Amino acid sequence: MTKPVLLLLSGSLRKESFNRKLIHHAAKTFGPAEVVEGDLDLPLFNEDVEAIGNPDKVETLFEQVKRADALIIGAPEYNKGVSGPLKNGIDWLSRPQPSILKDKIAVVMSAAGGRTGGETAHFMTVSILTQLQVNVVHGPLILVAQAKNEFDESGALTNDFLAKQVAARMERLRGMLS
């Protein structure tokens, strides 16, 4: 494989979100790759809309997923659950048949302002993806707690322990893609 295509999906729509910073850090750690950032700012999934034709942003996301060799997903925790944008994006992506998610490789990591680092949302996201037959790259959880204290002004992850966990997960992903 030449340069793998990594699709970054942040479940937080905020431009400066900690999950966006985390998945960008992971992509840089991965090494040479074509990095594409998907947009989960989608209309709510609605079968009536789907019946008349998917919105352009949804079609773009479908094409990005089809082209991607792996997904790197930042799963923020909103009120002890999966964020609306992430769940909605997964709902749209689960629709085409045959499934475009089946057998895709994905890494899930979470950053949150609280003390658990998004643990509940992380587990929920992995559970949803597993049901959709996504090959989730497992390993020690990457949960960035008190995220506002873990990134510098340029967006780099400053916690050495977490950076080593991300590096190990990216090494495992490289191995799966080779």
N, C-alpha and C positions, 0 to 999 in steps of 0.2 A: 504494500500500500504506500502510495506517495505521501501526501499530506492528508491526514484524516480531517473530516469536517466535524467540528464540535458545535452543537447548537446549544446556546445558553438560554435558559428560561428562568426568569425571576418571577416568583409569585407576588412580589411587591411591585407596584407600578411607579413608586416614587423614584425619581431620577438618581438620587443619592442614597438609595436603600442599601442597608447592610448586606442583604442577600445578593443584590447586584454586585456589590464590591467583592463578596465572597466568591461568586462564580467566575468573575473576571480574574481574581487571584488564582483560582484553580486552573483556568485556561492558560494563564501565563506560566504556571508551574508545569503544566502538561508538556510544554515545549512546542516545537514546530507543528502548526495545525492551521487550518482555515477556520476562523472563529466567526460564527454568525450569531447575532443576538435576536432571538425571537420576540415578538410583541404579543403579550397576553392581555393587552387593553382591547378586548373583544366584546362585541355585543353578547348579552346573555344568551346561552344556548336555548333555542326554541325550535321545536320540530316544525312549526308553521313556517318559520323563516327558512329552515333547511329545505322544506318541500318546494319552495319557489326558487331556491338557489342560495348557496352559501355566500355570505359577505366576502368582499375581496380580501380583507385582513385574515379571514379564516382560511381562504384558499392559499394565501401566501404562507401561512403557518403550516398547512398540509404539505406544501412543496418543500419547505425547509426541513420538516421532519423526515420526509421521504429521502431527501438528499443527505441527511446527517448520518455520520457513522456512530455518533454517540450524543446523548443529551446530558447536559450538566444543569441540574435543577436546584435552584435556591428556594427552599420551602419555608417561608416565614410563618410564624404562628400568630393567628388573630383569635383572641378570646378562646384559647385552648383548642384550636382547630386549624384546618387548612384554610389558607386565605381564599377569598372569593375568586380573585383572578386566576389563581392556580387551578382550583377545582373546575372553574368554568372552561379554562383552556383544555384541561384533560377531558372534560365532557365533550367538547367539540372534536378533539383528536380521537376519541373512541368511536366516532360515528362511521367513517368510511369503511366499507367492506370490500375486499379483505382489510383487516385492521392494519393501519400504518404504524401502530405502536408495537404490534406483536413482534417479538424477537429483537426489538431495539435494545441497545445497551444504554443504561442511564446511571448516573451518579446523583445521589440526593444528599444535600447538606443544608443546614439551617443556621440562621443567625437571628437573634431576637434580643430585645432590650431587657428581658427578664432574666431570672436566675437559672432557668433550665435550657436556655438557648434554642427553644422551639422544639423540644423533644416530642411533644404530642403531635404537632403538625408533621414532624419528620416521620414518625411511625405511621400516621394516617396516610401520608403521601406514598410511602413504600407499600403499604397494604393495597392502596388503589392501583398502583402500577403493577403490582404482582398479579392482581386479578385480571389485568389487561395483557398479561404474559410478556411484560417488559423484563428484560434481564437486568436487574438492579445489581450494581457492583457493591458488594457488602464489605464490611470491615468495621473497625471501631467507629462509632458515630462521630460525625463532624457537626458539633453543636457549639455555636459561638454565643455564649451567654454574655449579658451586659455588653452587647456589641458596640455600643458607642465608645467604649474604652479599648477596643481591640483593633481599630484601624487608624492609620495616620491620616494626615490631611490630604495625601495623594490617593488614598483609598487602599493602601497596602495593609495586609494583615500583619500586625506587629507581634502577636503572641507566638513564640517559637514552638511551643507544644502543638498548637493548632496548625501552624504552618507545616510541621512535620507530618501531622495526620493527613493534611490535604496532599502533600507531596507523595505519601505512601499510596493514597487512593488514586492519584493520577498515574503513578507507576503501574498500579494494578490495571487501570483502564488501558494504558499503552500496551500492556501485555495481552489484554483481551482483543485489541484491535490489530495486533501484528500477526 
